[in-house]
């Protein structure tokens, strides 16, 4: 399942928190809004302290170009079959005018994941002038590898 919105963890002070080992990982592919040109790949990672994060990229078509929305260290919550995550990152649109080709974004998803399949809703908000302020829709996802995080 795919879900994006959240805060980036402070990695500037390595002494701030002990390093956590990854104890489980799952890779997921998603189709967004029923259109295979709008898709994502991301990974969930459970750390030894029990926290779950996500990293990945969402791609969608705009102005005849593929927009890439890459995110890291998104916060993930899993309760039974419900999976919610939020992540922040930077989107790139090479077809946009100079000075507007990148935008910070916040991405969030909420859905159900069970038996290697997931579905739900997403919302992405861009902060650069000229980019869409908010895109919303649905996704369907499939676990491509790994286990130990979703049911």
Z-matrix of the N, CA and C atoms (Angstrom, degrees):
N
C 1 1.424
C 2 1.496 1 108.95
N 3 1.281 2 112.29 1 155.19
C 4 1.428 3 117.44 2 -175.73
C 5 1.514 4 110.64 3 -121.36
N 6 1.300 5 116.33 4 132.92
C 7 1.426 6 121.95 5 176.39
C 8 1.485 7 110.29 6 -153.64
N 9 1.359 8 118.89 7 135.02
C 10 1.435 9 120.32 8 -172.47
C 11 1.512 10 110.18 9 -138.91
N 12 1.295 11 120.22 10 125.08
C 13 1.461 12 128.84 11 167.96
C 14 1.505 13 105.55 12 170.82
N 15 1.289 14 120.06 13 148.57
C 16 1.440 15 119.06 14 176.23
C 17 1.486 16 114.20 15 152.65
N 18 1.284 17 114.30 16 -166.88
C 19 1.449 18 121.70 17 -176.05
C 20 1.516 19 109.36 18 -117.30
N 21 1.292 20 115.82 19 143.85
C 22 1.452 21 121.22 20 176.36
C 23 1.517 22 108.91 21 -79.80
N 24 1.309 23 115.03 22 136.17
C 25 1.450 24 119.73 23 179.79
C 26 1.518 25 109.85 24 -73.74
N 27 1.321 26 117.00 25 149.20
C 28 1.457 27 122.28 26 -179.76
C 29 1.517 28 108.90 27 -78.67
N 30 1.311 29 115.89 28 106.61
C 31 1.452 30 120.69 29 179.57
C 32 1.512 31 111.87 30 -100.42
N 33 1.330 32 118.85 31 9.17
C 34 1.450 33 121.60 32 -174.45
C 35 1.523 34 113.02 33 -78.03
N 36 1.323 35 119.25 34 -19.31
C 37 1.446 36 121.91 35 -178.40
C 38 1.525 37 109.07 36 -123.32
N 39 1.330 38 117.33 37 95.49
C 40 1.456 39 119.11 38 -176.30
C 41 1.529 40 113.15 39 -62.66
N 42 1.316 41 118.06 40 -20.48
C 43 1.461 42 120.51 41 178.74
C 44 1.522 43 111.94 42 -82.51
N 45 1.337 44 117.65 43 -8.30
C 46 1.457 45 122.02 44 -176.36
C 47 1.523 46 111.21 45 -64.49
N 48 1.309 47 118.24 46 -35.64
C 49 1.463 48 121.57 47 -179.75
C 50 1.523 49 108.34 48 -148.99
N 51 1.313 50 117.22 49 143.73
C 52 1.465 51 118.98 50 178.44
C 53 1.528 52 110.46 51 -67.62
N 54 1.316 53 116.23 52 148.79
C 55 1.456 54 120.95 53 177.38
C 56 1.524 55 109.53 54 -63.69
N 57 1.317 56 116.40 55 140.94
C 58 1.453 57 121.37 56 -179.60
C 59 1.529 58 108.80 57 -110.31
N 60 1.312 59 115.61 58 137.20
C 61 1.456 60 120.98 59 176.17
C 62 1.521 61 109.78 60 -79.06
N 63 1.325 62 116.31 61 146.56
C 64 1.463 63 121.64 62 174.55
C 65 1.529 64 107.23 63 -83.46
N 66 1.346 65 116.07 64 122.49
C 67 1.468 66 120.63 65 -177.44
C 68 1.532 67 112.48 66 -107.06
N 69 1.342 68 117.43 67 -15.11
C 70 1.472 69 121.51 68 176.41
C 71 1.521 70 108.47 69 -155.00
N 72 1.324 71 115.78 70 149.72
C 73 1.464 72 120.79 71 -179.41
C 74 1.528 73 109.02 72 -147.19
N 75 1.325 74 116.10 73 142.81
C 76 1.468 75 122.15 74 174.49
C 77 1.519 76 108.97 75 -136.38
N 78 1.320 77 116.86 76 135.95
C 79 1.470 78 122.39 77 174.80
C 80 1.518 79 108.76 78 -106.60
N 81 1.340 80 116.27 79 135.57
C 82 1.459 81 122.90 80 -176.46
C 83 1.520 82 110.50 81 -129.35
N 84 1.331 83 116.37 82 145.20
C 85 1.463 84 124.23 83 170.38
C 86 1.514 85 107.59 84 -118.73
N 87 1.338 86 116.28 85 139.30
C 88 1.465 87 121.45 86 -177.94
C 89 1.515 88 111.33 87 -129.05
N 90 1.322 89 114.87 88 149.35
C 91 1.461 90 122.95 89 167.89
C 92 1.522 91 105.67 90 -108.77
N 93 1.325 92 116.21 91 131.09
C 94 1.457 93 121.36 92 -174.97
C 95 1.526 94 109.39 93 -108.56
N 96 1.311 95 116.49 94 132.31
C 97 1.467 96 123.33 95 177.92
C 98 1.524 97 112.72 96 56.58
N 99 1.331 98 117.25 97 29.20
C 100 1.459 99 121.42 98 176.69
C 101 1.511 100 114.42 99 67.31
N 102 1.332 101 118.68 100 17.29
C 103 1.465 102 123.56 101 -175.94
C 104 1.526 103 108.30 102 -124.15
N 105 1.319 104 117.36 103 114.92
C 106 1.461 105 120.41 104 -175.62
C 107 1.527 106 113.40 105 -64.41
N 108 1.346 107 118.96 106 -16.27
C 109 1.467 108 119.08 107 174.85
C 110 1.537 109 110.52 108 -76.63
N 111 1.325 110 116.98 109 -14.57
C 112 1.463 111 122.94 110 173.88
C 113 1.523 112 106.54 111 -107.22
N 114 1.317 113 116.30 112 103.73
C 115 1.457 114 120.27 113 -173.09
C 116 1.525 115 110.59 114 -148.82
N 117 1.310 116 114.98 115 170.15
C 118 1.460 117 119.22 116 177.67
C 119 1.513 118 110.71 117 -147.05
N 120 1.311 119 114.40 118 158.07
C 121 1.453 120 123.09 119 168.60
C 122 1.521 121 105.61 120 -130.75
N 123 1.324 122 115.51 121 133.07
C 124 1.459 123 118.54 122 176.09
C 125 1.517 124 110.35 123 -151.90
N 126 1.320 125 114.80 124 164.79
C 127 1.459 126 122.31 125 -179.22
C 128 1.517 127 109.14 126 -125.87
N 129 1.324 128 115.77 127 135.41
C 130 1.460 129 121.78 128 168.96
C 131 1.527 130 107.21 129 -96.65
N 132 1.334 131 116.97 130 139.05
C 133 1.457 132 121.31 131 175.50
C 134 1.519 133 109.42 132 -131.78
N 135 1.350 134 115.59 133 125.08
C 136 1.467 135 120.88 134 174.38
C 137 1.521 136 106.78 135 -95.71
N 138 1.326 137 115.35 136 130.06
C 139 1.451 138 121.34 137 -179.44
C 140 1.529 139 109.90 138 -97.55
N 141 1.310 140 115.91 139 166.00
C 142 1.463 141 121.42 140 -176.59
C 143 1.523 142 112.97 141 -63.13
N 144 1.327 143 118.40 142 -20.19
C 145 1.467 144 120.67 143 176.54
C 146 1.529 145 112.36 144 -85.72
N 147 1.349 146 117.32 145 1.41
C 148 1.459 147 122.29 146 179.40
C 149 1.511 148 114.36 147 94.06
N 150 1.323 149 118.69 148 -13.23
C 151 1.471 150 120.86 149 179.72
C 152 1.524 151 109.93 150 -70.57
N 153 1.343 152 115.51 151 152.30
C 154 1.465 153 121.84 152 178.75
C 155 1.524 154 107.75 153 -125.51
N 156 1.325 155 116.38 154 132.60
C 157 1.465 156 121.40 155 177.34
C 158 1.521 157 109.29 156 -125.59
N 159 1.326 158 115.61 157 167.02
C 160 1.463 159 121.25 158 177.03
C 161 1.516 160 110.15 159 -135.95
N 162 1.325 161 115.02 160 146.88
C 163 1.467 162 124.00 161 176.03
C 164 1.515 163 107.13 162 -136.96
N 165 1.338 164 117.10 163 144.74
C 166 1.456 165 118.59 164 177.22
C 167 1.504 166 113.03 165 170.39
N 168 1.332 167 114.46 166 -165.63
C 169 1.464 168 122.16 167 -179.69
C 170 1.519 169 109.13 168 -142.92
N 171 1.341 170 115.20 169 135.00
C 172 1.461 171 122.63 170 172.70
C 173 1.517 172 106.08 171 -107.82
N 174 1.324 173 117.21 172 135.10
C 175 1.466 174 123.88 173 -179.83
C 176 1.520 175 108.71 174 -118.10
N 177 1.336 176 117.17 175 137.78
C 178 1.455 177 120.23 176 171.71
C 179 1.520 178 109.70 177 -148.28
N 180 1.324 179 116.44 178 157.37
C 181 1.462 180 122.13 179 -178.14
C 182 1.525 181 110.68 180 -89.58
N 183 1.332 182 115.36 181 134.97
C 184 1.471 183 122.03 182 175.93
C 185 1.516 184 108.21 183 -154.67
N 186 1.309 185 116.73 184 134.96
C 187 1.463 186 122.63 185 177.19
C 188 1.527 187 111.79 186 53.45
N 189 1.316 188 116.36 187 35.56
C 190 1.456 189 120.87 188 178.21
C 191 1.520 190 114.49 189 74.45
N 192 1.329 191 117.10 190 10.65
C 193 1.460 192 120.40 191 -179.99
C 194 1.527 193 109.62 192 -127.86
N 195 1.317 194 114.94 193 160.43
C 196 1.456 195 119.74 194 175.82
C 197 1.527 196 108.62 195 -90.38
N 198 1.319 197 116.39 196 121.59
C 199 1.459 198 122.46 197 176.60
C 200 1.520 199 107.48 198 -90.52
N 201 1.334 200 116.60 199 132.75
C 202 1.457 201 122.05 200 179.02
C 203 1.522 202 109.09 201 -111.22
N 204 1.322 203 115.98 202 125.15
C 205 1.464 204 122.25 203 179.34
C 206 1.520 205 107.74 204 -116.46
N 207 1.327 206 116.50 205 95.76
C 208 1.458 207 121.68 206 -177.42
C 209 1.522 208 110.61 207 -94.12
N 210 1.343 209 116.05 208 138.85
C 211 1.456 210 120.59 209 -178.56
C 212 1.526 211 110.16 210 -139.04
N 213 1.330 212 115.64 211 154.30
C 214 1.459 213 121.67 212 178.01
C 215 1.522 214 109.61 213 -139.99
N 216 1.304 215 115.25 214 156.80
C 217 1.464 216 123.00 215 173.38
C 218 1.523 217 114.19 216 53.51
N 219 1.338 218 117.37 217 34.97
C 220 1.451 219 120.38 218 174.81
C 221 1.519 220 110.14 219 -69.72
N 222 1.308 221 116.46 220 144.29
C 223 1.459 222 121.83 221 178.76
C 224 1.520 223 109.95 222 -84.42
N 225 1.335 224 116.42 223 133.51
C 226 1.463 225 123.27 224 -177.33
C 227 1.521 226 109.25 225 -120.99
N 228 1.332 227 115.94 226 136.93
C 229 1.465 228 121.98 227 172.60
C 230 1.522 229 107.77 228 -120.49
N 231 1.331 230 116.31 229 129.33
C 232 1.458 231 122.22 230 177.68
C 233 1.523 232 107.45 231 -124.43
N 234 1.333 233 116.10 232 120.43
C 235 1.458 234 122.37 233 175.93
C 236 1.524 235 106.81 234 -130.33
N 237 1.334 236 115.64 235 108.44
C 238 1.451 237 122.15 236 -175.22
C 239 1.532 238 108.49 237 57.07
N 240 1.338 239 119.32 238 -114.39
C 241 1.463 240 120.95 239 179.71
C 242 1.533 241 112.84 240 -99.28
N 243 1.322 242 117.47 241 -3.61
C 244 1.467 243 121.12 242 -179.93
C 245 1.528 244 109.58 243 -84.15
N 246 1.333 245 115.51 244 128.91
C 247 1.461 246 121.40 245 178.38
C 248 1.525 247 108.02 246 -127.87
N 249 1.323 248 115.28 247 126.99
C 250 1.466 249 121.60 248 178.62
C 251 1.516 250 107.00 249 -129.57
N 252 1.335 251 116.52 250 135.38
C 253 1.451 252 116.51 251 171.45
C 254 1.508 253 111.17 252 -144.51
N 255 1.326 254 113.26 253 156.56
C 256 1.451 255 121.59 254 178.32
C 257 1.525 256 107.83 255 -134.07
N 258 1.304 257 116.50 256 141.93
C 259 1.464 258 120.37 257 -179.82
C 260 1.518 259 109.44 258 -150.30
N 261 1.298 260 114.69 259 156.83
C 262 1.455 261 121.25 260 174.80
C 263 1.514 262 108.60 261 -123.96
N 264 1.319 263 115.50 262 154.80
C 265 1.454 264 119.24 263 179.38
C 266 1.507 265 110.66 264 -171.73
N 267 1.327 266 114.68 265 -160.88
C 268 1.456 267 121.60 266 179.39
C 269 1.518 268 108.95 267 -125.81
N 270 1.332 269 115.65 268 128.70
C 271 1.460 270 122.17 269 177.40
C 272 1.524 271 109.03 270 -96.29
N 273 1.336 272 115.63 271 148.89
C 274 1.459 273 121.48 272 178.79
C 275 1.519 274 109.76 273 -128.53
N 276 1.352 275 116.24 274 128.18
C 277 1.462 276 123.02 275 175.83
C 278 1.521 277 107.05 276 -128.35
N 279 1.336 278 117.10 277 101.21
C 280 1.468 279 121.28 278 -176.53
C 281 1.525 280 112.22 279 -67.29
N 282 1.350 281 118.26 280 -17.23
C 283 1.470 282 121.01 281 179.84
C 284 1.528 283 112.59 282 -86.50
N 285 1.313 284 118.01 283 -8.27
C 286 1.467 285 121.10 284 -179.52
C 287 1.532 286 109.67 285 -74.02
N 288 1.341 287 117.06 286 157.79
C 289 1.467 288 119.97 287 178.22
C 290 1.532 289 111.31 288 -60.75
N 291 1.325 290 115.27 289 153.80
C 292 1.468 291 120.65 290 177.52
C 293 1.526 292 109.59 291 -52.81
N 294 1.305 293 115.59 292 139.07
C 295 1.456 294 121.27 293 -178.79
C 296 1.518 295 113.82 294 87.46
N 297 1.340 296 116.63 295 -9.10
C 298 1.471 297 121.22 296 -179.84
C 299 1.525 298 111.55 297 -128.69
N 300 1.317 299 117.27 298 19.69
C 301 1.460 300 120.69 299 -175.72
C 302 1.520 301 113.84 300 -80.96
N 303 1.319 302 117.99 301 -12.82
C 304 1.455 303 120.70 302 176.11
C 305 1.523 304 109.84 303 -128.97
N 306 1.306 305 115.14 304 154.13
C 307 1.465 306 120.74 305 176.38
C 308 1.518 307 109.78 306 -151.36
N 309 1.333 308 116.98 307 134.61
C 310 1.463 309 118.51 308 167.76
C 311 1.526 310 108.71 309 -64.53
N 312 1.328 311 116.57 310 151.18
C 313 1.457 312 120.03 311 178.76
C 314 1.515 313 110.09 312 -146.05
N 315 1.307 314 114.40 313 161.61
C 316 1.470 315 122.92 314 170.67
C 317 1.515 316 106.55 315 -124.86
N 318 1.320 317 115.83 316 130.61
C 319 1.459 318 122.17 317 -174.77
C 320 1.525 319 108.14 318 -123.95
N 321 1.315 320 116.93 319 134.74
C 322 1.464 321 119.75 320 177.99
C 323 1.519 322 109.94 321 -136.76
N 324 1.322 323 115.31 322 146.54
C 325 1.451 324 120.50 323 175.57
C 326 1.520 325 109.05 324 -138.97
N 327 1.304 326 114.71 325 155.24
C 328 1.465 327 121.69 326 174.48
C 329 1.516 328 106.75 327 -144.74
N 330 1.326 329 116.43 328 131.47
C 331 1.448 330 118.00 329 -178.21
C 332 1.509 331 113.47 330 -167.99
N 333 1.304 332 113.41 331 -170.49
C 334 1.460 333 123.75 332 -179.61
C 335 1.522 334 108.01 333 -116.45
N 336 1.327 335 116.43 334 131.84
C 337 1.471 336 121.39 335 175.80
C 338 1.517 337 108.46 336 -125.19
N 339 1.326 338 115.72 337 126.79
C 340 1.458 339 120.56 338 179.96
C 341 1.525 340 109.51 339 -154.33
N 342 1.324 341 116.43 340 132.73
C 343 1.451 342 122.59 341 173.87
C 344 1.534 343 112.51 342 56.05
N 345 1.332 344 116.24 343 39.29
C 346 1.461 345 120.75 344 175.38
C 347 1.507 346 115.77 345 81.51
N 348 1.336 347 117.42 346 7.24
C 349 1.464 348 120.90 347 177.41
C 350 1.519 349 108.73 348 -128.96
N 351 1.329 350 116.11 349 151.19
C 352 1.464 351 120.54 350 -179.58
C 353 1.518 352 109.61 351 -146.46
N 354 1.314 353 115.35 352 155.35
C 355 1.454 354 121.60 353 175.11
C 356 1.521 355 107.87 354 -152.65
N 357 1.330 356 115.58 355 157.00
C 358 1.459 357 118.94 356 179.27
C 359 1.507 358 111.88 357 168.81
N 360 1.323 359 115.20 358 -157.45
C 361 1.460 360 122.00 359 -177.58
C 362 1.518 361 109.95 360 -118.65
N 363 1.340 362 114.88 361 158.05
C 364 1.460 363 120.42 362 176.93
C 365 1.522 364 109.40 363 -136.88
N 366 1.310 365 114.48 364 160.97
C 367 1.460 366 122.58 365 172.38
C 368 1.518 367 107.47 366 -146.24
N 369 1.324 368 116.76 367 136.16
C 370 1.458 369 120.92 368 176.25
C 371 1.524 370 108.02 369 -132.16
N 372 1.319 371 115.73 370 133.43
C 373 1.459 372 122.25 371 -179.23
C 374 1.520 373 108.64 372 -122.36
N 375 1.334 374 116.10 373 125.26
C 376 1.457 375 122.49 374 177.99
C 377 1.524 376 108.88 375 -99.13
N 378 1.322 377 117.12 376 151.56
C 379 1.463 378 119.25 377 -176.88
C 380 1.527 379 114.39 378 -112.52
N 381 1.335 380 118.72 379 -1.69
C 382 1.459 381 121.29 380 179.71
C 383 1.523 382 110.67 381 -92.18
N 384 1.344 383 116.16 382 134.83
C 385 1.454 384 121.92 383 177.93
C 386 1.527 385 109.29 384 -56.10
N 387 1.332 386 115.86 385 136.21
C 388 1.451 387 121.62 386 179.41
C 389 1.524 388 113.18 387 96.09
N 390 1.316 389 117.18 388 -17.82
C 391 1.450 390 120.87 389 174.51
C 392 1.518 391 108.21 390 -87.08
N 393 1.334 392 118.31 391 156.56
C 394 1.469 393 118.48 392 176.66
C 395 1.533 394 108.85 393 -61.29
N 396 1.322 395 117.23 394 137.40
C 397 1.464 396 118.47 395 -177.97
C 398 1.513 397 111.82 396 -71.26
N 399 1.329 398 117.09 397 -33.91
C 400 1.458 399 119.07 398 -177.74
C 401 1.517 400 109.59 399 -155.58
N 402 1.321 401 116.02 400 132.32
C 403 1.466 402 122.45 401 171.68
C 404 1.512 403 106.75 402 -119.68
N 405 1.325 404 115.52 403 137.15
C 406 1.457 405 120.77 404 178.89
C 407 1.517 406 108.95 405 -135.22
N 408 1.309 407 116.05 406 155.23
C 409 1.458 408 119.18 407 177.64
C 410 1.509 409 111.64 408 175.34
N 411 1.341 410 114.39 409 -153.83
C 412 1.459 411 121.46 410 -176.58
C 413 1.528 412 109.80 411 -124.36
N 414 1.317 413 115.68 412 159.99
C 415 1.459 414 120.79 413 175.40
C 416 1.526 415 109.66 414 -138.92
N 417 1.313 416 114.83 415 156.46
C 418 1.463 417 122.99 416 169.76
C 419 1.522 418 105.92 417 -131.48
N 420 1.334 419 116.81 418 133.68
C 421 1.458 420 120.07 419 -173.24
C 422 1.526 421 111.18 420 -131.97
N 423 1.331 422 113.70 421 159.81
C 424 1.456 423 121.13 422 177.99
C 425 1.525 424 108.25 423 -135.34
N 426 1.336 425 116.16 424 133.26
C 427 1.465 426 120.36 425 175.62
C 428 1.516 427 107.97 426 -74.60
N 429 1.316 428 116.09 427 124.01
C 430 1.461 429 121.17 428 -177.26
C 431 1.532 430 111.89 429 -92.41
N 432 1.328 431 116.60 430 -29.90
C 433 1.463 432 120.20 431 178.71
C 434 1.524 433 109.89 432 -163.04
N 435 1.305 434 115.31 433 163.61
C 436 1.451 435 122.17 434 176.09
C 437 1.509 436 113.76 435 86.00
N 438 1.337 437 115.19 436 175.12
C 439 1.453 438 121.97 437 177.25
C 440 1.521 439 109.08 438 -168.17
N 441 1.325 440 116.04 439 179.46
C 442 1.443 441 120.70 440 175.43
C 443 1.512 442 115.30 441 97.96
N 444 1.350 443 117.07 442 3.27
C 445 1.465 444 119.83 443 179.70
C 446 1.525 445 110.71 444 -121.67
N 447 1.339 446 117.76 445 -52.56
C 448 1.455 447 121.29 446 177.38
C 449 1.524 448 109.58 447 -101.00
N 450 1.322 449 115.98 448 164.14
C 451 1.478 450 120.01 449 179.63
C 452 1.514 451 110.84 450 -75.36
